[in-house]
């Protein structure tokens, strides 16, 4: 087993239940919907003598859960602030934020949390409403500075319109979360048929054919499905994993992706328009034509894989986490993560879960930006993150 495969195998246990850190910013808005009632009895009460107040704008449906519960009290105590919530409604929230540019200073928020703005709305509001923290986070923030120092590749994902206007939201709970587009291969079938772990797209094709023709489940019936895919456009797809063996792209075959890449020379190009992308689709088409992929891959849901019959029928399964896909330790233990494949003389770059922006922003004209950074850091910290989740 390759080093990467061993690492994936080691980290896959626990799947969606073990999170390392960094469900950031918008998590406060999202997770307390579940935790509010329970946490109220367990965590510190709100309010502290002599603490500064931070005015935070949020949507009505967010405030209704955040205004009086233990999670908010915990974050306030951790950041040593009192939050005064400003209700920005649920309709035309972007328009409400846009009005802040002409509002009186005493009416302005110091920060924005969980507004649910689209990428286009964020781009339109960045310079007028939100603080550009690009030149400030290294002196004003501990957690964000540490996070970006540990993973400098994430910095470019946070740029928007020449600046950084938002704390990042991402999920790094496990390899399943960080690299959702993965393929898992039945190692017992490999051993039974005397096959090696495939390292290239051509070798994977040979293995899939052997799975279909060699009766690896031993029941005497040609019921094996070499490559099980339940396409939903996300990590369950598996197509992106295969396409990346030909050309790097963050998308598989989605109609919503922009497929934009940057060449080594700094030029932007569309991956889907490149000959290598076409060859990747030709490879996938061949798998379909020869019956090596689930015939109804575009109609299946994840529940397709959950319940197994008397014998296993899948040789390779596309899933972020095989334990979640099968919901059975016995079945899952037979599968190993398929290491990055080589195709056209390059190794695939497994799609990494991207950062999203807009969960938490500091207001452009706030006089309390130091406190606003403290709130962002409180949510970004490992302690704060784990408290929000559990």
Secondary structure, 3 states (H helix, E strand, C coil): CCHHHHHHHHHHCCHHHCCCCCCCCHHHHHHHHHHHHHHHCCCCCCCCCCCEEEEEEECHHHHHHHCCCHHHHHHHHHHCEEEEEEECCCCCHHHHHHHHHHCCHHHCCCEEECCCCCHHHHHHHHHHHECCCCCCHHHHCCHHHHHHHHCCHHHHHHCECCECCCEEECCCCCHHHHCCCCEEEEHHHHHHHCCCCCCEHHHHHHHHHHHHHCCCCCCCCCCCEEEECCCCCCCCCCHHHHHCCCCCCCCCCCCCCCCEEECCCCCEEEHHHCHHHHHHHHHHHHHHHCCCECCCCCCCCCHHHHCCCCCCCEEEEECCCHHHHHCCHHHHCCEEECCCCEECCEECCCCCCCCEEEEEEEECCCCCHHHHHHHHHHHHCHHHHHHHHC
